[in-house]
Amino acid sequence: MRLPWRARSLPDDSGVTLESGERVLVHAHVPGGGYAVATDRALHLPGEKPLPWHRIDRAMWDEEGLLVVTTDGAERRVPLPDPGRLPEAVRERVTSSILVNRHFRLGENGGVRLVARRIPGQDTAEWEFVFDPGLDPTDPGLRAAAEQLLEGLRRNLGI
């Protein structure tokens, strides 16, 4: 698939260290110094460890910049007055990491979303449970019900 943006070289003052073989897709300057950089493997934000695509639950862009929410619920906001193609690249990379995203009701108070994510360099998918607000993810009964749903889904999909 041809990506709608061209890979560009990082400026010398980017502050980003790439892994061997990691390719830059697009980058945007962050006020105060540094760059937000989308690569084929991760999102690099100034002063932070790279965020692998399979660890990003969602990302949104507005007039204040880019808001990234990780799968553990942590949020990071990066001001981007001139984002260029970065929001588009982030959306495409996060979306392409998701193999399965299904929601199941667990009762009257809500349900669970079962998500399988592709991990670069691995043959197996990583599954996660995302319980609806108001449900206790540590409740043994809910966990058992979610595990049962996961096993059925994995059998049906062959993942």
C-alpha positions as CSV (number, residue, x, y, z in Angstrom):
1,M,0.0,0.0,0.0
2,R,1.3,3.4,-0.9
3,L,1.1,5.8,2.0
4,P,-0.3,9.3,1.2
5,W,2.8,11.0,2.6
6,R,6.5,10.8,1.8
7,A,9.1,9.7,4.3
8,R,11.3,12.7,5.1
9,S,14.7,13.0,6.8
10,L,14.7,14.2,10.4
11,P,16.4,17.5,11.1
12,D,19.6,17.2,13.1
13,D,18.0,18.9,16.1
14,S,15.0,16.5,16.2
15,G,16.2,14.8,19.4
16,V,14.9,11.5,18.1
17,T,16.9,8.3,18.1
18,L,15.6,5.7,15.7
19,E,16.1,1.9,16.0
20,S,18.0,0.1,13.3
21,G,15.8,-0.1,10.3
22,E,13.1,2.2,11.6
23,R,11.7,4.5,8.9
24,V,10.4,8.0,9.4
25,L,7.0,8.6,7.8
26,V,6.4,12.2,8.8
27,H,7.3,14.7,11.5
28,A,6.1,18.0,12.8
29,H,7.9,20.7,14.9
30,V,6.7,21.1,18.5
31,P,6.9,24.6,20.0
32,G,9.6,24.7,22.7
33,G,11.8,22.3,20.8
34,G,11.8,18.9,19.3
35,Y,9.6,17.1,16.9
36,A,6.7,14.7,17.0
37,V,7.7,11.9,14.7
38,A,5.7,9.0,13.2
39,T,7.7,6.1,12.1
40,D,6.8,2.7,10.8
41,R,7.1,1.4,14.4
42,A,6.1,4.1,16.8
43,L,5.2,7.6,17.6
44,H,8.1,9.6,19.0
45,L,7.2,12.6,21.2
46,P,9.7,15.1,22.7
47,G,11.1,14.0,26.0
48,E,9.3,10.6,26.1
49,K,10.0,7.0,25.2
50,P,8.6,6.0,21.8
51,L,5.0,4.8,21.8
52,P,4.6,1.6,19.8
53,W,1.5,1.8,17.6
54,H,-0.1,-1.2,19.3
55,R,0.1,0.7,22.7
56,I,-2.0,3.7,21.4
57,D,-5.7,3.3,21.9
58,R,-6.7,6.5,20.1
59,A,-5.4,9.8,19.0
60,M,-7.2,13.0,18.3
61,W,-6.2,16.3,16.9
62,D,-7.7,19.7,17.5
63,E,-6.6,23.4,17.6
64,E,-4.6,22.7,20.7
65,G,-2.6,19.9,19.1
66,L,-2.4,16.1,19.3
67,L,-4.0,14.2,22.2
68,V,-2.8,10.6,22.4
69,V,-4.5,8.1,24.8
70,T,-2.5,4.9,25.4
71,T,-4.0,1.5,26.1
72,D,-3.4,1.9,29.8
73,G,-5.4,5.1,29.8
74,A,-2.6,7.6,30.1
75,E,-3.0,10.8,28.0
76,R,-0.3,12.9,26.4
77,R,-1.0,16.2,24.7
78,V,1.5,17.7,22.3
79,P,0.9,21.2,20.9
80,L,1.2,21.2,17.1
81,P,0.5,24.6,15.4
82,D,1.5,23.2,12.0
83,P,0.8,19.4,12.2
84,G,1.2,18.8,8.5
85,R,0.3,15.1,7.7
86,L,1.2,13.9,11.2
87,P,-2.5,13.4,12.4
88,E,-3.3,11.4,9.3
89,A,-0.2,9.2,9.7
90,V,-1.0,8.6,13.4
91,R,-4.6,7.6,12.6
92,E,-3.5,5.2,9.8
93,R,-0.8,3.5,11.9
94,V,-3.1,3.1,15.0
95,T,-5.9,1.8,12.9
96,S,-3.7,-0.7,11.0
97,S,-2.4,-2.1,14.3
98,I,-6.0,-3.3,15.2
99,L,-6.9,-6.8,14.0
100,V,-10.2,-7.2,16.0
101,N,-12.3,-4.7,17.9
102,R,-15.6,-6.2,19.2
103,H,-17.9,-5.1,22.0
104,F,-20.0,-7.6,24.0
105,R,-22.7,-6.9,26.7
106,L,-22.0,-8.5,30.0
107,G,-25.2,-7.5,31.7
108,E,-27.5,-4.5,32.3
109,N,-24.6,-2.2,33.4
110,G,-22.4,-2.5,30.4
111,G,-19.9,-4.7,28.6
112,V,-16.4,-5.3,27.4
113,R,-14.5,-4.5,24.3
114,L,-12.1,-7.2,23.1
115,V,-9.3,-5.8,21.1
116,A,-6.5,-7.7,19.3
117,R,-3.5,-5.7,18.2
118,R,-0.8,-6.5,15.8
119,I,2.7,-6.3,17.3
120,P,5.5,-5.6,14.8
121,G,7.9,-8.5,14.5
122,Q,5.7,-11.0,16.3
123,D,3.4,-13.6,14.9
124,T,0.8,-13.5,17.7
125,A,-1.7,-10.8,18.5
126,E,-2.0,-9.1,21.8
127,W,-5.5,-9.1,23.3
128,E,-6.9,-6.6,25.8
129,F,-10.1,-6.2,27.7
130,V,-11.6,-2.7,27.8
131,F,-14.5,-2.7,30.3
132,D,-17.2,-0.1,30.0
133,P,-17.2,2.7,32.6
134,G,-18.9,1.7,35.8
135,L,-17.7,-2.0,35.6
136,D,-15.0,-3.2,37.9
137,P,-12.3,-4.9,35.7
138,T,-11.0,-6.7,38.8
139,D,-14.3,-8.4,39.5
140,P,-13.6,-12.2,39.1
141,G,-17.0,-12.9,37.6
142,L,-16.7,-10.2,35.0
143,R,-13.1,-11.3,34.1
144,A,-14.3,-14.9,33.8
145,A,-17.2,-13.9,31.5
146,A,-14.8,-11.7,29.4
147,E,-12.3,-14.6,29.2
148,Q,-15.0,-16.9,28.0
149,L,-16.1,-14.4,25.3
150,L,-12.5,-14.1,24.2
151,E,-12.0,-17.8,23.8
152,G,-15.1,-18.1,21.7
153,L,-14.1,-15.1,19.6
154,R,-10.6,-16.5,19.1
155,R,-12.0,-19.9,18.0
156,N,-14.4,-18.2,15.6
157,L,-11.8,-16.0,14.0
158,G,-8.8,-18.3,14.2
159,I,-6.7,-15.7,15.9
